[in-house]
Amino acid sequence: MEQIYFEWNVKERPEDFIVKEVAEYEKAENGRFFLYLLIKRNLNTKEITGKYRLWYAGLKDKNALTFQYVSSPKFLGETVFERIDRETFFSLIYIGRIKRNIKIGFLKGNRFSIRLKGHILEEKDWFINYFDIQRTARNSGKGRKLLKTIPAGTRWKQLKWLDNFYIDAYLSRLWNKALYLMLTDRFEGKLVVEQKTSFFFPYTDFDALFNSFPKFLPILGYKVKLNSLEESVYREVLRGEGFSLEEITEKLKDLRIKGDYRKTFLKAENLYTKDGRLYFFLPKGAYATMYLKSIFVR
């Protein structure tokens, strides 16, 4: 099988990777909450939202220039600006009042502007919707350990936010593995490798994939329903992880982790290149770096 090594430092400088959140929040003159645009460079979202007790719809990359909406229960001023050092800063720009606090998932997606740096890319607009390594590589092992060691009957309220984050990362890795098995069983393709993690991309066109492959695959949780194929694939994945399907489902039920249904493939929208940069829009939950992996040639 062909292997391609993804040797592209997409985020060499923050301006190489620009993310702008796309969302609509209806302003209300008497709204209880205050809507701000958060612009940040070289900072994690939570480094700022934790300090100011802000609510947000999604986490944005650290080594990037990002624009996203946040809300506050109190007025912080028309503008807040803080420079940490020459390379690191953030700004909060007041937009108006809104009725409800922003919560995770309250966005349509993100627009990306990425510097191409002379790489050769395949001309296509669709990709396999894996979770990328920034979610799974460092955190999923901690999530697996937690699920292995927490006593039966542990409730979600007994876990810290970070514990839930690790478990979510592990469930994302399981989803990736299940999707990988399903794809390699049906298609010929290539492996794209980054940091010892391999992603399989099929040699097919979008119409063939659309007409022959499941459009959704469940992320494990106690409320999702698995069909016979999904159950078989997850059982195979979990055997390699040292879990049975019944064991992990029972633990997820205790933790009130419902699960979800994630699209297996997506299209990048509003796609174009200009002045050495690639521009496109992706719906929430999708990774721009995964789209780049799917079209990367060298």
PyMOL commands that set and color helices and strands:
alter all, ss='L'
color gray80, all
select helices_A, chain A and resi 14-16+45-52+133-136+140-149+156-158+161-186+206-212+228-241+245-254+288-295
alter helices_A, ss='H'
color red, helices_A
select strands_A, chain A and resi 2-5+17-22+33-41+55-56+65-72+79-85+88-98+109-115+126-128+189-194+197-202+216-219+260-263+265-267+269-274+277-283
alter strands_A, ss='S'
color yellow, strands_A
deselect
rebuild
show_as cartoon
